[in-house]
Amino acid sequence: MLLLTSSLKLIAEIALLAMVGQWLLGLLAGAKRDGNFFYQLLAVLTRPFTHLTRLISPRVILDRHIPLATFLLLLSLWLVATVIKINICLQLGVAQCQ
């Protein structure tokens, strides 16, 4: 259970950092961000999560709000995984969680 929780937490962390990096690079690159190689690379990393969010969200949510919804869902997943990992580590003992 600890491995599953740690894996989910790691996947959420990577996706969240890719989304933040994509957002910051989009701010720096401006209108030419779609031609930027690194922006496209970060978009490839976040695309599965945004597609999943689009699938589970109602059609009322506009497409331009999907990245924000994706970020909030990933942040929620990270928080839940962190709390579960802390609880597991407290039950097993901190020495066995390292």
SULDA-V646811 format. One record per residue. N is the residue number from 1. PHI is phi as a letter, one per 30 degrees, with the letter a starting at -180 (999 if undefined). D_FIRST is the distance of its C-alpha to the first C-alpha in Angstrom with 1 decimal. Layout:
n=N phi=PHI d_first=D_FIRST
n=N phi=PHI d_first=D_FIRST
This chain:
n=1 phi=999 d_first=0.0
n=2 phi=d d_first=3.8
n=3 phi=d d_first=5.4
n=4 phi=d d_first=5.2
n=5 phi=d d_first=6.2
n=6 phi=d d_first=8.5
n=7 phi=d d_first=9.9
n=8 phi=d d_first=10.8
n=9 phi=d d_first=12.3
n=10 phi=d d_first=14.2
n=11 phi=d d_first=15.5
n=12 phi=d d_first=16.7
n=13 phi=d d_first=18.3
n=14 phi=d d_first=20.1
n=15 phi=d d_first=21.4
n=16 phi=d d_first=22.5
n=17 phi=d d_first=24.4
n=18 phi=d d_first=25.9
n=19 phi=d d_first=27.1
n=20 phi=d d_first=28.6
n=21 phi=d d_first=30.2
n=22 phi=d d_first=31.7
n=23 phi=d d_first=33.0
n=24 phi=d d_first=34.6
n=25 phi=d d_first=36.1
n=26 phi=d d_first=37.4
n=27 phi=d d_first=39.2
n=28 phi=d d_first=40.7
n=29 phi=d d_first=41.7
n=30 phi=i d_first=43.1
n=31 phi=d d_first=44.6
n=32 phi=c d_first=44.1
n=33 phi=d d_first=40.4
n=34 phi=d d_first=40.1
n=35 phi=c d_first=41.9
n=36 phi=d d_first=39.8
n=37 phi=d d_first=37.7
n=38 phi=d d_first=34.9
n=39 phi=d d_first=34.8
n=40 phi=d d_first=34.4
n=41 phi=d d_first=31.7
n=42 phi=d d_first=29.7
n=43 phi=d d_first=30.5
n=44 phi=d d_first=29.1
n=45 phi=d d_first=25.7
n=46 phi=c d_first=25.7
n=47 phi=e d_first=27.3
n=48 phi=d d_first=24.3
n=49 phi=d d_first=23.0
n=50 phi=d d_first=26.5
n=51 phi=d d_first=27.1
n=52 phi=d d_first=24.0
n=53 phi=d d_first=25.2
n=54 phi=d d_first=28.6
n=55 phi=d d_first=27.4
n=56 phi=c d_first=25.6
n=57 phi=d d_first=28.3
n=58 phi=d d_first=31.5
n=59 phi=d d_first=34.6
n=60 phi=d d_first=36.2
n=61 phi=d d_first=34.2
n=62 phi=d d_first=36.3
n=63 phi=d d_first=35.2
n=64 phi=d d_first=36.0
n=65 phi=c d_first=33.4
n=66 phi=d d_first=30.5
n=67 phi=d d_first=29.6
n=68 phi=d d_first=29.5
n=69 phi=d d_first=27.4
n=70 phi=d d_first=25.0
n=71 phi=d d_first=24.8
n=72 phi=d d_first=24.2
n=73 phi=d d_first=21.4
n=74 phi=d d_first=19.6
n=75 phi=d d_first=20.3
n=76 phi=d d_first=18.9
n=77 phi=d d_first=15.6
n=78 phi=d d_first=15.6
n=79 phi=d d_first=16.4
n=80 phi=d d_first=13.8
n=81 phi=d d_first=11.0
n=82 phi=d d_first=12.8
n=83 phi=d d_first=13.1
n=84 phi=d d_first=9.6
n=85 phi=d d_first=8.9
n=86 phi=d d_first=12.0
n=87 phi=d d_first=11.2
n=88 phi=d d_first=8.2
n=89 phi=d d_first=10.6
n=90 phi=d d_first=13.4
n=91 phi=d d_first=12.0
n=92 phi=d d_first=11.2
n=93 phi=j d_first=14.3
n=94 phi=d d_first=15.1
n=95 phi=d d_first=16.4
n=96 phi=d d_first=13.1
n=97 phi=d d_first=11.5
n=98 phi=d d_first=14.4
